């Protein structure tokens, strides 16, 4: 199922509402941007519902966070923006690759 961000709008100081369409279902999530004065990096956090919804689709979570960061920094974005294919938990687990340690780090 395709996932796209339909809109990102500020709702309070450093808080944003993100409207995401997955297949034909629209959901709204809240994001917070925390930035310490003088620090170059900001921490972008989705609410609990966002984290639960995308825990098996981290590629989408990363893309949505990048868009929130751009809006926070004042960029103009043309919506909708495709952010990836949404997989069910079963599909996502089936697509995972087993972890393999590089040969150089294996103890003999």
Buried (B, 14 or more C-beta within 10 A) or exposed (E): BEBBBBBBEEEEEBEBBBBBBBEEEEBBBBBBBEEEEEEEEBEBBBBEEBEEBBEBBEBBBEBBBEBBBBBBEEEEEEEBBEBBEBBEEEEBEEEEEEEEEEEEEEEE
